[in-house]
Amino acid sequence: MIEPHLKPIQQKILGSLDDTSDIEIASYNDVYKSPLVAPEEYSFKESYMAGYRQLSGGPSLMRMIDNSSFTEDPEYDPLADKQVPEGYEWRFLNSSSAEETSVRLERLEQDLLDMDIIQNGNLLGVGLGGLTSPLTFAPLGAFKILRRSRSAKSGHQSKPESPSTLKESKL
């Protein structure tokens, strides 16, 4: 049973639920997004680049190389730095200078934007971006080399001889 002094509040809440004229209802395109059709929010190129930056190994290696160029400030305390956003302190615990923290902040903003693009962008673009990395295709070269070395060890030629070369070798 509701207390008498709470009845007006209850009526106000129930009355606002009955009025559905200004409620925005989801459309078909809001619920289902085709992976082949680029959404309006982000283009195919933006989706591709976000997938490349977040899901392939190349940009990670480049960040590791870039991180080695910062000069260390022994008196720098990343937790006392005012530019570190609340809730993301863990990403800056091993930052060695204010310059490194500012670069990490730029990367954090880009990472958050990339995650939004990956979530709401073109699925095909994100997938292709994640797959097109030099590290994805590097093992293919090793397989070709292994195939050639195996055929050389066993004495077999890698390509079958043509009929004209067989006739010449018999003569």
N, C-alpha and C positions, 0 to 999 in steps of 0.2 A: 504494500500500500504506500502510495506517495504522500508525503507530507503536504498539507495545504499550501504552504508558502512556496513549494516547488512546482505546483501545478502550472502557473503561468510560463515558467521556463520550459516545462515539458510541452505545453501547447505550442510555444514558439518553435521549438525544435521539430515537432511533428508537422507543423504548418509549413516549415521551410522544405521538408521532405516531400510534401504533396505537390509543391510548385516545381514542375520539371521543365518549364519553358526556357530557362536560361542554362540548362545543363547541356554540355557539349557531349554528344554521343560519338563513340569511335566509329569510323567508317571501315570499309573492307580493306582499304589500303593502309590504314593504321594498324590493323591486326596482322595481315599477311603481306610480307614484302618479298617480292620475287628476287631470287639471287641473280638473275640475268638482266634485270632492269635497274638502272641506277636510281637510287632514291633522290628526292629533290634536295635533301640536306647536304649530301656530299657527292662529288663527281666520282667517276671511275678512277681518274688519276689520283685523287685524294685518297680513295680507298686502297689503291695499289700501293701508294707510297707509305701509307700507315701500316699496311701489312708487311711491306719490306722492312721498315724501320723496327717494327716490334717482333716480327716472327722469323726473320732470317738472321744468320750469324754475322754477316758483313758489317752492319752498323755497330754491333756489339764489339767487334774487334777494333773498329775505328775509335770507339769511345775509350777502350782500354789504352790504346796508343796515345790518345789525347790526354788521358789522365796522368800520364807520366811526365808531362811538360809543366806541371804546376810547381811553383816554388813553395817550400814549406815555411810556414810562420810558426815558430815554437810557442808564441804567446797567444795564438788564436784559439778561442773556445767556441766551437760551433753551436753549443747549446745556449750561449749568451748572445749570439748574433740575432739581431732583431729581424733580419730578412728571412729567417727560416720560418715557414708557415706552420701553424699549430696543427698537430696531427701527423706531420711528416718529419718529425725530428729524427726518427730512426734512419732516414735516408742520408742524413748529414753528419752522423756521429763520427765518421772517420775523415771528414773534410779537414784539410790541413791549412787552408787559407780562405780569406774572404773572397778572393778571386775564384777559387774553386767552388765555393758555395754559390756564387752568382751564376757560374756556368751550370752547376747542378740544378739551380732553380729554373733556368731556361729549359733544360732537358726535362725537368718535371712537368712544366707547362706543356711541352710538346708531347710527352708521354701520355698525359691526361687527355689531350686533344686526340691523340692517336687511338687511345682506348675507346673514346666516344665514337670515332669514325669506324673502328672495327665493330663496335656493337651496332651502330645504326647505318653503316655504309653498305656499299655493294659487296656482297659475299664473294662473288667471283673475282673482283678486283683485289680484295684482301687475300684470298687464297693464292692467286697468281703472284702477288707481291711477296708472300711468305715463301713461295717455292722458288722464285727466281733469285737465287743467290749463288755466287761462285762455289760456296761450300756444298751446295746441293749437287752440283754437277762434277765436282772434283773426283769422286770415286769412279766415275765413268772412264776417266783417263787411266786409272790403275787397272781396271778390267781389260782395257785394250792392250796395255803393256803385258799383263799376265798372259793373255791369249797368244800374243806374238812370241813371248819367251817359251811357252809350252810347246808351240809348234816348232820352234827352232831347236829345242832340246830333243824332241822326238824325231827330228829329221824330216818332218812333213813341211811342205810349202803351205803358206797361208792361203794362196789362191790356186784353184785348180788350173791346170795347163790347158791352153786352147788347142784344138785339133791341129792347127798349123804348126805349133811348136813341137807337138808330139811327132809329127812326120819328119821335121828337121832333125830331131834328136835320134831317130831310128836310122837316118841316112848316114 
